[in-house]
Amino acid sequence: MDICVLGLPKSGKTSILKVIFQRMGPQYTMMLDPTLKIEKITKNFGSYLTLNIYDFPGKYDFKDATPSEISDIQNCGSMIYVIDVQDESFSEAITYLIECMKFIHKLNPKMIYNIFLHKTDAEAFAIDEKKADFVQNIKGAIKHEIDSTDLKNTQLDYHLTTVYDHSLIDCFSKVVQKVIPNINHIVSLLDSLMGNCKMQKVFLFEMISKTYLASDSAPVEPQNYAICSDMIDVVLDISYIYGVKSSKDSLGFDKQTQSVIKLSDSTLLYYKEIEKYLSLICIIKEQDFDRPFLIDHNIEIFRQGLNEIFKSSKK
């Protein structure tokens, strides 16, 4: 369950990972030094999953790949290729993308390819029609190049991202979900939880990075993800100040931690810990939250089911 991240120099690869996994302020990413060697980030999602992310140097030359680096690529289930949309010409980025895909496809034909059209905070992307035209143009240019290779039947998933809003982590979450074993069973569990408790939406979050490992099967509205992401910041800040810390790396909350935030339209956000740094955030109407002990009971059943799913995937 690993991911490799590639692109041209200054495309924003390292900035993406720093913002997600080190909570770096976007304003500081402009001062990052270029990535000169492959850097590995290991992220634990509770005790269930371990994800390795490999940040490759800009325009990495695969001819220089060592046996261990080739092995790392083979173990990856998904590739993120970052394109700087503020660059005036995309020809070099597309040429290198094809080079990456050709090399990786020989090592791992089952690789999932994700294209991050990054830095969409530019003024040119403020108008939806212009944004849609740009996406269609770059998709067409990439398809034209791929059709002349043996990769013409390869699927590419496109994502519009920027470090300045929630789109980045939302899109990264969708990439992570593609490499999670038995993800469909987890979604089914969340659907059952949502239906039994009359919830409007439910997410399974990793607290530090704010990536969500899964949600129910209904489409994710950006505003729902954004408001749940903001709730995590509130819970972390309050727990860090007032929570009881059991160790130096503790953030002051445990499996008993829960929180409820009421919005102006009488919708509630309900946070419930599943295990260390892994939590559910549920969106539910206030009138349907009249028996929270039953909701907690159903969440406990979900937690037990989640344990069984991941136990079976490790066999």
Backbone torsions as a table, in degrees:
resi	resn	phi	psi	omega
1	MET	NA	67.5	-176.5
2	ASP	-122.4	161.6	-178.2
3	ILE	-135.0	135.5	173.4
4	CYS	-110.1	144.3	-176.1
5	VAL	-122.6	122.4	-176.7
6	LEU	-132.4	166.1	178.4
7	GLY	161.9	-179.8	177.6
8	LEU	-77.2	162.5	173.7
9	PRO	-57.0	141.3	177.9
10	LYS	66.7	17.4	177.4
11	SER	-76.3	-20.8	178.2
12	GLY	110.4	12.7	-177.9
13	LYS	-58.3	-55.2	-175.5
14	THR	-67.3	-35.7	177.6
15	SER	-59.5	-41.6	178.7
16	ILE	-57.8	-48.9	-176.0
17	LEU	-70.0	-35.7	178.4
18	LYS	-65.9	-41.0	-179.6
19	VAL	-67.0	-40.7	-176.7
20	ILE	-74.8	-49.4	-168.7
21	PHE	-99.5	-16.5	176.7
22	GLN	-117.1	4.1	178.9
23	ARG	53.6	36.6	177.8
24	MET	-69.2	138.6	175.8
25	GLY	-65.7	134.9	-178.0
26	PRO	-54.4	-31.6	-177.5
27	GLN	-66.7	-18.8	-178.7
28	TYR	-92.2	-9.0	-175.8
29	THR	-70.0	-21.7	179.9
30	MET	-68.8	-15.8	-177.5
31	MET	-98.7	6.3	-179.0
32	LEU	-71.8	142.2	175.3
33	ASP	-76.3	154.7	177.5
34	PRO	-61.5	148.6	176.5
35	THR	-80.6	119.6	-174.2
36	LEU	-103.6	-16.2	178.0
37	LYS	-144.1	164.4	179.4
38	ILE	-65.8	126.0	179.2
39	GLU	-113.6	132.0	-176.5
40	LYS	-104.8	130.2	174.6
41	ILE	-114.9	126.1	177.5
42	THR	-109.2	125.0	-177.8
43	LYS	-124.0	125.4	175.9
44	ASN	-96.3	128.9	175.1
45	PHE	-101.3	85.5	-172.1
46	GLY	61.7	-147.0	176.2
47	SER	-95.3	2.8	-173.1
48	TYR	-83.1	-45.1	-169.4
49	LEU	-136.7	148.3	170.9
50	THR	-125.0	125.5	-177.7
51	LEU	-115.6	127.1	173.7
52	ASN	-104.1	129.2	177.2
53	ILE	-116.6	127.2	-178.5
54	TYR	-107.6	116.2	178.7
55	ASP	-94.5	106.7	-178.0
56	PHE	-85.0	147.9	175.1
57	PRO	-59.1	153.6	177.6
58	GLY	-58.7	132.7	-178.3
59	LYS	51.3	47.4	178.0
60	TYR	-56.5	133.7	-179.7
61	ASP	-90.9	110.7	-176.7
62	PHE	-66.9	-18.0	177.2
63	LYS	-65.7	-21.9	-179.2
64	ASP	-93.2	4.1	-175.6
65	ALA	-65.0	131.8	176.6
66	THR	-83.0	164.6	177.2
67	PRO	-55.5	-38.6	-179.7
68	SER	-68.7	-36.0	178.3
69	GLU	-69.1	-37.7	176.2
70	ILE	-64.2	-39.4	177.6
71	SER	-63.2	-39.5	178.2
72	ASP	-61.7	-41.8	179.4
73	ILE	-65.0	-41.1	179.6
74	GLN	-62.3	-30.4	-178.8
75	ASN	-82.7	-8.3	-179.5
76	CYS	-79.4	139.9	177.2
77	GLY	-98.5	-15.3	-175.5
78	SER	-148.6	145.6	176.2
79	MET	-118.3	135.2	171.2
80	ILE	-107.8	124.0	175.5
81	TYR	-112.9	123.1	-173.4
82	VAL	-100.9	126.4	176.4
83	ILE	-116.8	126.3	177.1
84	ASP	-78.5	107.9	-175.9
85	VAL	-74.0	-10.8	177.9
86	GLN	-87.1	-4.8	174.5
87	ASP	-72.7	136.7	-174.5
88	GLU	-68.0	-33.1	-178.5
89	SER	-122.4	136.9	-178.9
90	PHE	-105.9	1.1	-174.6
91	SER	-60.5	-42.6	-179.9
92	GLU	-67.1	-41.4	180.0
93	ALA	-63.4	-40.8	-179.6
94	ILE	-70.0	-40.4	178.3
95	THR	-60.3	-43.0	-179.9
96	TYR	-71.0	-33.7	175.9
97	LEU	-58.5	-47.8	179.8
98	ILE	-62.0	-40.4	177.8
99	GLU	-60.4	-45.0	179.1
100	CYS	-61.6	-45.6	-176.1
101	MET	-65.7	-40.3	178.8
102	LYS	-60.6	-45.6	-178.2
103	PHE	-67.7	-46.3	-175.9
104	ILE	-68.6	-36.1	-178.0
105	HIS	-61.8	-34.1	178.1
106	LYS	-67.0	-33.4	-179.4
107	LEU	-83.5	-36.1	-174.0
108	ASN	-147.1	88.5	-177.9
109	PRO	-63.0	-18.0	-177.8
110	LYS	-92.8	7.9	-178.9
111	MET	-58.3	139.6	175.3
112	ILE	-97.3	129.4	-174.4
113	TYR	-107.0	127.7	179.2
114	ASN	-123.8	129.7	178.2
115	ILE	-106.7	116.8	175.1
116	PHE	-94.2	108.9	173.3
117	LEU	-83.9	98.1	-163.0
118	HIS	-101.6	159.1	-179.3
119	LYS	69.6	41.6	179.9
120	THR	-80.8	15.2	176.3
121	ASP	-80.6	-3.4	-179.4
122	ALA	-64.5	153.7	-177.1
123	GLU	-59.5	-31.5	-178.4
124	ALA	-62.5	-19.5	-177.4
125	PHE	-102.1	10.2	-179.4
126	ALA	-73.2	-24.9	-179.2
127	ILE	-98.4	125.6	-174.6
128	ASP	-59.5	-39.1	-178.4
129	GLU	-63.9	-42.2	178.6
130	LYS	-66.1	-38.3	178.7
131	LYS	-63.2	-44.5	180.0
132	ALA	-64.1	-41.3	178.6
133	ASP	-62.0	-41.7	180.0
134	PHE	-63.0	-45.7	-178.9
135	VAL	-61.0	-43.6	179.6
136	GLN	-63.8	-39.0	-179.5
137	ASN	-65.4	-44.5	-177.5
138	ILE	-73.4	-33.8	173.9
139	LYS	-61.2	-42.6	179.9
140	GLY	-64.4	-41.0	179.9
141	ALA	-65.6	-41.2	179.3
142	ILE	-68.4	-42.5	179.4
143	LYS	-61.8	-39.7	179.9
144	HIS	-59.6	-41.1	-179.9
145	GLU	-72.8	-40.0	-178.7
146	ILE	-67.9	-35.5	-177.1
147	ASP	-63.7	-18.9	179.3
148	SER	-91.9	9.1	-179.8
149	THR	-122.4	-177.7	176.4
150	ASP	-79.9	4.7	-175.7
151	LEU	-102.0	12.9	-169.6
152	LYS	-62.7	-20.2	178.1
153	ASN	-96.4	8.4	-179.1
154	THR	-78.9	134.7	179.3
155	GLN	-88.5	135.1	174.8
156	LEU	-119.5	133.2	177.0
157	ASP	-104.5	128.9	-175.2
158	TYR	-104.8	141.0	-180.0
159	HIS	-137.4	134.3	175.2
160	LEU	-94.4	123.5	-173.2
161	THR	-136.2	156.9	170.6
162	THR	-154.6	149.1	179.7
163	VAL	-76.4	-4.7	-173.2
164	TYR	-96.0	1.5	174.2
165	ASP	-148.3	-172.3	-173.8
166	HIS	-76.3	-8.7	-175.3
167	SER	-59.4	-34.2	-175.7
168	LEU	-61.9	-53.2	-176.4
169	ILE	-72.9	-31.8	175.6
170	ASP	-59.9	-47.8	179.8
171	CYS	-67.7	-39.9	179.0
172	PHE	-63.6	-36.9	177.3
173	SER	-59.1	-41.0	-179.2
174	LYS	-66.7	-32.3	176.1
175	VAL	-67.4	-44.5	-179.7
176	VAL	-61.1	-40.9	-177.6
177	GLN	-60.4	-28.8	-178.4
178	LYS	-69.6	-20.8	-178.0
179	VAL	-108.3	4.9	177.7
180	ILE	-81.3	124.8	178.9
181	PRO	-66.0	141.6	177.0
182	ASN	58.8	34.3	-178.3
183	ILE	-61.0	-33.6	-179.2
184	ASN	-63.5	-34.8	178.1
185	HIS	-69.4	-36.1	178.0
186	ILE	-66.0	-42.3	177.9
187	VAL	-61.7	-40.1	178.5
188	SER	-62.9	-40.5	176.2
189	LEU	-61.1	-43.1	179.9
190	LEU	-66.3	-36.6	176.3
191	ASP	-61.4	-42.5	179.2
192	SER	-64.5	-43.3	178.9
193	LEU	-61.3	-45.4	-178.4
194	MET	-63.4	-43.8	-179.2
195	GLY	-67.2	-42.8	-178.6
196	ASN	-67.7	-28.2	-175.4
197	CYS	-108.1	6.6	179.0
198	LYS	57.1	38.8	177.8
199	MET	-81.3	157.1	176.5
200	GLN	-91.9	-30.1	-179.6
201	LYS	-163.5	148.8	178.5
202	VAL	-145.3	136.5	179.7
203	PHE	-123.7	146.4	170.4
204	LEU	-106.5	107.6	-171.1
205	PHE	-105.4	145.7	160.7
206	GLU	-93.4	123.7	-165.2
207	MET	-69.1	-40.0	-171.6
208	ILE	-73.5	-47.7	-179.3
209	SER	-83.8	-18.3	-177.1
210	LYS	66.0	21.5	170.0
211	THR	-79.8	144.9	175.5
212	TYR	-107.2	126.5	-177.4
213	LEU	-72.6	-27.8	-178.8
214	ALA	-165.2	160.4	169.5
215	SER	-142.2	173.8	176.2
216	ASP	-64.5	172.0	-170.6
217	SER	-74.6	-11.5	177.4
218	ALA	-68.3	147.0	-179.9
219	PRO	-55.8	144.9	-179.6
220	VAL	-87.0	117.4	174.8
221	GLU	-81.3	132.8	-178.1
222	PRO	-54.1	-36.6	-178.5
223	GLN	-69.1	-30.3	177.1
224	ASN	-68.4	-44.3	176.9
225	TYR	-62.3	-43.4	-175.7
226	ALA	-61.3	-43.2	-176.3
227	ILE	-72.5	-33.5	175.5
228	CYS	-69.6	-37.4	176.6
229	SER	-62.4	-41.2	177.9
230	ASP	-66.1	-34.1	177.8
231	MET	-62.7	-38.1	178.6
232	ILE	-58.7	-43.0	178.5
233	ASP	-59.6	-41.6	179.7
234	VAL	-64.1	-47.4	-178.9
235	VAL	-62.3	-44.1	179.9
236	LEU	-62.6	-45.1	-177.5
237	ASP	-64.3	-45.8	-178.8
238	ILE	-68.6	-41.7	-179.9
239	SER	-65.5	-37.0	-179.6
240	TYR	-65.4	-35.1	-178.0
241	ILE	-81.9	-46.2	-170.3
242	TYR	-108.7	-12.7	-177.4
243	GLY	-72.2	161.7	178.0
244	VAL	-90.3	116.2	-176.5
245	LYS	-92.4	124.9	-178.8
246	SER	-89.0	-16.0	179.6
247	SER	-155.5	173.1	-177.4
248	LYS	-63.9	-34.1	-178.8
249	ASP	-91.6	5.0	-180.0
250	SER	-76.0	144.2	178.0
251	LEU	-98.8	6.4	174.5
252	GLY	91.0	15.2	173.9
253	PHE	-136.8	159.6	-177.0
254	ASP	-140.9	-165.6	-175.4
255	LYS	-66.5	-13.5	177.4
256	GLN	-89.1	-7.3	-175.4
257	THR	-68.9	133.6	173.7
258	GLN	-150.4	159.9	-178.0
259	SER	-153.3	146.7	177.1
260	VAL	-129.3	129.2	175.5
261	ILE	-121.7	128.5	179.6
262	LYS	-98.9	127.9	178.6
263	LEU	-92.1	170.7	-173.8
264	SER	-67.0	-22.2	-179.6
265	ASP	-95.9	20.0	179.7
266	SER	69.0	16.5	171.1
267	THR	-86.3	142.4	178.8
268	LEU	-110.2	144.8	167.8
269	LEU	-106.4	120.8	-177.2
270	TYR	-114.7	117.7	179.1
271	TYR	-101.7	131.4	179.3
272	LYS	-141.5	126.0	179.8
273	GLU	-69.2	134.6	174.0
274	ILE	-97.6	-49.9	169.0
275	GLU	-159.7	-175.4	-171.5
276	LYS	-53.2	119.3	176.1
277	TYR	68.0	9.6	178.2
278	LEU	-124.5	122.6	-170.5
279	SER	-143.6	156.2	170.5
280	LEU	-95.9	139.3	167.3
281	ILE	-124.0	122.1	-174.2
282	CYS	-113.7	139.2	172.6
283	ILE	-104.1	123.3	-172.7
284	ILE	-148.9	145.7	176.2
285	LYS	-71.6	147.1	-176.0
286	GLU	-59.5	-38.0	-178.2
287	GLN	-68.9	-18.9	178.5
288	ASP	-94.0	4.5	180.0
289	PHE	-107.4	31.1	-174.4
290	ASP	-79.3	-18.6	178.7
291	ARG	-130.2	74.7	-175.4
292	PRO	-61.6	-25.4	-179.9
293	PHE	-66.0	-31.8	176.6
294	LEU	-72.2	-35.7	176.4
295	ILE	-64.4	-43.9	178.1
296	ASP	-62.0	-37.0	177.6
297	HIS	-62.3	-44.3	179.6
298	ASN	-67.9	-34.4	177.1
299	ILE	-66.3	-37.5	177.3
300	GLU	-64.6	-39.7	176.0
301	ILE	-62.7	-40.9	176.4
302	PHE	-60.2	-44.8	-178.5
303	ARG	-60.5	-43.2	178.3
304	GLN	-63.7	-40.9	178.0
305	GLY	-64.7	-38.8	178.4
306	LEU	-62.6	-41.9	176.7
307	ASN	-58.8	-43.8	-178.5
308	GLU	-65.5	-39.2	-179.6
309	ILE	-62.3	-46.4	-177.1
310	PHE	-74.6	-28.9	174.7
311	LYS	-63.8	-43.1	-177.9
312	SER	-68.5	-33.1	-179.4
313	SER	-71.3	-19.7	-179.5
314	LYS	-89.2	-9.0	-178.3
315	LYS	-76.1	NA	NA
